[in-house]
Amino acid sequence: MENFKITIVAIGLLVLAFGCHMNQRHTVIAENNGHENTRIEYGGRTYFNYDSTAIAKITPNGFVKYKKDDQSFVAESDNSGNITYRINGGEKQTALNAEDKVFLAQAVKDMIKHGHYKD
């Protein structure tokens, strides 16, 4: 019975470790200049497209969270690198409409301005 408890605890720790994005780079950039509040959080690596208007790739199981005042998005990558987006707390989606693409392009430029992946 004691071995069973130890096994359950070990499995729980493994699940927790993988669920918390362990072994990934985790960064938070936050700025409040008195007029605007910006928060950028990411785990793993994010690659932008050539003209810096969209997310081209996020490493498997990585994520990007962006919030500026009352607008936000979350982009997450699954095990295969497929990206899903959640704009302003809405439903998960894989394809963005024209309005969401404009917001994402502005957000990407803002993330670069704030030092997101200026390695």
C-alpha positions in Angstrom: 0.0 0.0 0.0 2.9 2.4 0.8 4.4 1.8 -2.7 1.1 2.6 -4.3 1.0 5.9 -2.5 4.5 6.8 -3.5 3.7 5.8 -7.1 0.6 8.0 -7.1 2.6 11.0 -5.7 5.3 10.5 -8.3 2.8 10.4 -11.2 1.1 13.5 -9.8 4.4 15.4 -9.7 5.2 14.3 -13.3 1.7 15.5 -14.5 2.3 18.8 -12.6 5.7 19.3 -14.2 4.5 18.8 -17.7 1.3 20.9 -17.1 3.3 23.9 -15.8 5.5 24.1 -19.0 8.6 23.1 -17.1 11.8 23.3 -19.1 10.5 26.2 -21.1 11.6 29.8 -21.0 9.0 31.8 -19.1 9.0 35.6 -19.4 6.8 38.4 -18.2 7.1 42.0 -19.5 4.8 44.5 -17.8 4.6 48.3 -18.2 2.3 50.9 -16.7 3.2 54.4 -18.0 0.3 56.1 -16.3 -1.8 56.1 -19.5 -1.5 52.5 -20.7 -1.1 49.2 -19.1 0.7 46.5 -21.1 1.5 42.9 -20.1 3.2 40.3 -22.2 3.8 36.8 -20.9 5.2 33.9 -22.9 6.5 30.4 -22.4 8.6 28.7 -25.0 9.6 30.6 -28.1 7.5 32.6 -30.4 8.5 33.4 -34.0 6.8 36.2 -36.0 6.3 36.3 -39.7 8.6 38.2 -42.1 6.8 41.6 -41.8 6.1 41.2 -38.0 2.4 41.3 -38.4 1.5 37.8 -37.2 2.7 34.8 -35.3 4.4 32.3 -37.6 5.2 29.7 -35.0 5.2 28.9 -31.3 7.3 26.0 -30.0 5.2 23.0 -29.0 3.2 23.6 -25.8 4.3 27.2 -25.7 2.1 30.3 -25.3 1.9 34.0 -25.6 -0.5 36.2 -23.6 -0.8 39.9 -24.5 -3.0 42.5 -22.7 -3.0 46.2 -23.4 -5.7 48.1 -21.5 -9.0 46.4 -22.5 -7.8 44.3 -25.4 -6.1 40.9 -25.0 -5.2 37.7 -26.8 -3.8 34.3 -25.9 -2.1 32.2 -28.5 -1.2 28.6 -27.6 0.6 25.9 -29.4 -0.3 22.2 -29.0 2.2 19.2 -29.1 2.3 19.5 -32.9 2.8 23.2 -33.1 -0.7 24.1 -34.2 -1.7 27.5 -32.8 -5.1 28.5 -31.4 -6.1 32.0 -30.5 -8.4 33.4 -27.9 -9.2 37.1 -28.6 -10.5 39.3 -25.7 -11.5 36.2 -23.7 -13.6 34.7 -26.6 -13.7 31.2 -27.9 -10.6 29.4 -29.1 -10.1 29.7 -32.8 -7.5 28.6 -35.4 -8.3 31.2 -38.0 -8.7 35.0 -37.4 -11.1 37.3 -39.0 -9.9 40.6 -40.6 -10.5 42.7 -37.5 -8.6 40.2 -35.3 -5.7 40.1 -37.8 -5.4 43.9 -37.5 -5.4 43.7 -33.7 -2.8 40.9 -33.8 -0.5 42.9 -36.1 -0.6 45.9 -33.8 0.0 43.6 -30.8 3.0 41.9 -32.5 4.6 45.3 -33.3 4.0 46.4 -29.6 5.5 43.1 -28.3 8.6 43.7 -30.4 8.8 47.3 -29.2 8.7 46.1 -25.6 11.6 43.6 -26.2 9.8 40.4 -26.9 12.5 38.2 -28.3 15.2 40.7 -28.9 17.8 38.0 -28.1 
